[in-house]
Amino acid sequence: MYGSEDTGDKPPNLGSMLAPDAMAARLCDVPIAALRARGICGIILDLDNTLVGFGLDEPDEASGAWVREATAAGLRIVLLSNNFPERVARVAGALGIGGIPNALKPLPFGFARALKHLALPGRAVAVVGDQLFTDMLGGKLFGCYTVLTEPIEHRDFPLTRVFRFFERFVLAHRRSS
């Protein structure tokens, strides 16, 4: 996982709004102690291809263990998903965490609801997800610390495949600069 600091010396631009603060291969690779050390008290967690594989209703053992460890460490967690209420409730309920469906990420409505659910300001929350144009952008709009994970698998919703096409260009540019 790497980190970058925003000094606040210049106004944000689209590039900085899409740049994650940290990256990890999978959710289970996000170091909980490092989040706590940054003053993070809550997590807004993406569902599809971050917590669970595309179309699945249960996380793998490592991801489930990460959620249990994070909650045991005192982090508040809420799922934020563009998916349907029944599926989000099923996954969140099985993990004992809150869930917000139909989020319309990256629009602000779902993120505002997630922060209200966590009862925390954006600066005390990390957004963990696998997409730049939904998870990272939405988190940045609320001043959250953002962690980009690699997608669990390559199957996606059709609109997500369009976003992933553009993400390749943004990520390639970041790696070359």
C-alpha positions in Angstrom: 0.0 0.0 0.0 1.4 3.4 -0.8 0.2 6.8 0.4 0.4 10.4 -1.0 -0.3 13.5 0.9 -2.5 16.4 -0.2 -0.9 19.6 1.1 -3.9 21.7 0.4 -1.7 24.3 -1.4 -3.7 24.2 -4.6 -7.3 23.6 -5.6 -8.1 20.0 -6.6 -8.3 19.1 -10.2 -9.9 16.1 -11.9 -6.6 14.2 -11.9 -6.2 14.6 -8.1 -9.9 13.8 -7.6 -9.3 10.4 -9.3 -6.0 9.7 -7.6 -6.4 7.2 -4.8 -4.5 8.0 -1.6 -3.4 4.3 -1.4 -3.7 1.1 -3.4 -3.9 -2.5 -2.3 -4.3 -5.7 -4.3 -7.3 -6.9 -2.3 -9.4 -5.7 0.6 -7.5 -8.1 2.9 -4.3 -6.3 2.0 -5.5 -3.0 3.4 -3.6 -2.6 6.7 -6.2 -1.8 9.4 -3.5 -0.5 11.9 -2.3 2.0 9.2 -5.9 3.3 8.8 -6.3 3.7 12.5 -2.9 5.4 12.7 -4.2 8.0 10.1 -7.2 8.7 12.4 -9.6 6.7 10.3 -12.6 5.7 12.4 -15.0 4.5 9.7 -15.0 2.7 6.3 -17.3 3.1 3.4 -16.8 -0.2 1.6 -17.8 -1.1 -2.0 -19.6 -4.3 -2.6 -19.0 -5.7 -6.1 -15.5 -6.7 -7.0 -14.1 -5.2 -3.7 -15.8 -7.2 -0.9 -17.3 -10.0 -3.0 -16.9 -11.3 -6.6 -19.3 -10.1 -9.3 -22.8 -11.5 -8.5 -21.8 -13.3 -5.3 -23.5 -12.9 -2.0 -20.7 -13.9 0.3 -17.1 -12.7 0.7 -14.2 -15.1 0.6 -12.7 -16.1 3.9 -10.0 -13.4 3.8 -12.4 -10.5 3.1 -14.8 -11.7 5.7 -12.0 -12.0 8.2 -10.8 -8.4 7.3 -14.3 -7.0 8.0 -14.5 -8.8 11.4 -10.9 -7.7 12.3 -11.7 -4.1 11.3 -14.9 -4.0 13.4 -13.1 -5.6 16.3 -10.5 -2.8 16.0 -13.3 -0.3 16.5 -13.8 0.8 12.8 -17.4 1.5 11.8 -18.2 0.0 8.4 -21.0 0.5 5.9 -21.4 -1.0 2.5 -22.2 1.5 -0.2 -23.4 0.0 -3.5 -25.2 0.9 -6.7 -26.7 -2.6 -6.4 -30.3 -3.5 -5.4 -31.6 -3.3 -1.8 -32.1 -7.1 -1.3 -28.6 -8.0 -2.3 -26.9 -5.3 -0.3 -29.0 -6.1 2.8 -28.2 -9.8 2.5 -24.4 -9.3 2.3 -24.4 -6.5 5.0 -26.6 -8.5 7.3 -24.4 -11.6 7.1 -21.4 -9.4 8.2 -23.3 -7.5 10.8 -22.6 -4.1 9.2 -24.9 -1.5 7.6 -25.6 -1.3 3.9 -26.8 1.4 1.6 -28.1 0.3 -1.8 -29.0 2.3 -5.0 -26.2 4.7 -4.1 -25.8 6.2 -7.6 -22.0 6.5 -7.0 -20.2 8.9 -7.6 -23.1 11.2 -7.0 -23.2 12.7 -3.5 -26.4 11.2 -2.2 -25.2 7.8 -1.3 -21.9 9.0 0.2 -23.8 11.6 2.3 -26.1 8.8 3.6 -23.0 6.6 4.3 -21.3 9.4 6.3 -24.6 10.0 8.2 -24.9 6.3 9.0 -21.3 6.2 10.3 -21.9 9.5 12.2 -18.4 10.7 11.1 -16.9 13.5 9.1 -15.3 12.6 5.7 -11.8 13.2 7.1 -12.3 10.4 9.6 -13.5 7.9 6.9 -11.8 5.8 4.3 -13.5 4.7 1.1 -12.3 1.3 -0.1 -13.3 0.3 -3.6 -12.2 -1.0 -7.0 -13.3 1.9 -9.3 -11.8 5.3 -9.9 -14.9 7.0 -11.3 -17.3 5.8 -8.6 -15.5 4.9 -5.4 -12.5 7.2 -5.5 -14.2 10.2 -7.0 -17.1 10.0 -4.6 -14.9 9.6 -1.6 -12.7 12.5 -2.7 -15.8 14.8 -3.1 -16.4 14.3 0.7 -12.8 14.6 1.8 -12.4 10.9 2.6 -9.1 9.0 2.5 -9.4 6.6 -0.6 -8.0 3.2 -1.1 -8.2 1.6 -4.6 -8.2 -2.2 -4.7 -7.8 -4.3 -7.8 -11.1 -5.9 -8.9 -11.6 -9.4 -7.6 -12.6 -10.6 -11.0 -13.0 -9.2 -14.5 -16.7 -9.7 -14.9 -18.6 -6.4 -14.5 -21.9 -4.7 -15.3 -21.9 -3.2 -18.8 -21.6 0.4 -17.6 -18.7 -0.6 -15.3 -16.9 -2.0 -18.3 -17.1 1.5 -19.9 -15.6 3.1 -16.8 -12.9 0.5 -16.6 -11.9 1.4 -20.2 -11.2 5.0 -19.2 -9.6 3.9 -15.9 -6.9 2.2 -17.8 -5.8 5.5 -19.3 -5.9 7.4 -16.0 -3.9 4.7 -14.2 -1.4 4.4 -17.0 -0.9 8.1 -16.9 -0.4 8.0 -13.1 2.2 5.2 -13.4 4.2 7.1 -16.1 4.2 10.4 -14.1 
